[in-house]
């Protein structure tokens, strides 16, 4: 970006400055021998044009809304419209969660994000023995279409966008959402939202898998195909680095493993005969906003550039929308401390700011009490207000990619891109993301980073305020949210009644059709919709598929 | 297995054996895996069950592997059912000399009931692995 003469002058001046600074340091040493990011990337004292001498503005950065989208996916970004403020919520029963959604929408939230309980996420009804103790705990319990109707009662599905954190049973839950909308007279073509539908990171980091990789990838490509024709505004997958990072990975690993999974989904869909530009525009991503401010911003920018190049060069995508990496961000739950929990408000603020400076499309800010339990209503309100203050008061939203061109941020963006690319090459050598998970490679990389981080905290090398420095005895917060254990009994009673009232012949026929369909290579979605419409339960539908597909057994990595 | 390590007054000649377990449907295994590494670094033998273990499977594994300690982790809020259930099954099996500890997202007000059920130590977010190692070495009765 500078001509050779100017660079030479800068190099000479730089050398003089370094020498002078070394003298100073020999008298007054810096705080550390060497500085590095949270993920271990080396940090220079200062960055100059010399670090960016070979950068090409148009090839590497371009303009917002132009390839390779380093500076953002839209030309006007937050000058046009703010990101979607979307707080992940859901607990206990559908009725209870419905109340929380209406409260959040009333507080100015602009999209919904549904948390399901673990039995729902793993395809068990609330009356299953393995559901004991888990019903309604980490999210809402959904057993049948009836629960879904209650969950969105009075919420017009043509006017909100809904993100649903559901993976192994994503096809079932999407079918329930489409049928719920149909009851509100809203056609599928008008629905906006996202299903997470990212099974590969479940094997690697999150754990709510059901079926083995082969059939899981088939269901996912069926959803891509079905939605491209019938639910065109729906994000068919949210390829998630969030949970990989929460499980302990570094920023580079988060980015690399997420994009490797993305490559595997595109590969699978292309192999299934789909045209890349028919489904790729609806792929979306989900990243973590962790504690190292600049590293996170650089990660988001590198993610966009890498994905654009992958889609264009590797998959031959033609549509710009196929090359745009659109992403949701959640602040890092694992950075919240149980010690002095009010400090978490500041952590969340910094993390949220990095997501905004990194160009996120939607954002969840964690609540300060989440190291103890699901968030209380008051804590959620502060978290949402944090986003609103950034949006309306800080001024950072009035310029697109305000850190673009910073010698430091651009250098860090390049460094993260190169290191992530090295991982992608390694995963290709192993046979792709599915093979890498089956060999335990991804899991081992993550767990080793997690332990290295823990040790750095325990040796005091890394300071966590209130945890290993500036400690203070404090009583734990009051007013924590508690899920009433009676939720399970209510769900079980509801299931009993449903199974008595519904047309059980119709249910049996629908499940038989679904089974037959699963045994072929036909798209499962039409049979899935019919099963859901008959009020077959989520557990019955998943058991039907278990009988055909079998269940995944995790590899041991310890 | 038969090294003559003698940490914190333990009888020499026997290594502490730990079953690290994930009861229930919770998939958060960062914490338990970090504990596995730390206990191994402290010289213990650690067997990790993997995810989605029923209380029955955990107790059976503990007996089969003849462990001195069971360390369980739950972040889903199901500890209130799962931890006491493991204790009940251990009692039925006559294995009350196994030291049982638990960790995860566990609200303060739940701790008295878990301790009353026989869980000796409950460790929340931010706990140093050294504290867990010391607790085990001090309280283990079978090694």
Interface residues (C-beta under 8 A of the other chain):
Chain A: X118 X119 X121 X122 X124 X130 X131 X132 X133 X134 X137 X138 X202 X206 X207 X208 X246 X247 X248 X334 X336 X337 X338 X339 X371 X372 X373 X374 X447 X450 X451 X454 X458 X464 X467 X476 X480 X482 X483 X485 X554 X556 X558
Chain B: X24 X25 X26 X27 X28 X29 X30 X33 X34 X36 X37 X38 X46 X48 X50 X51 X52 X54 X76 X77 X78 X80 X81 X82 X85 X105 X107 X108 X124 X125 X126 X128 X129 X130
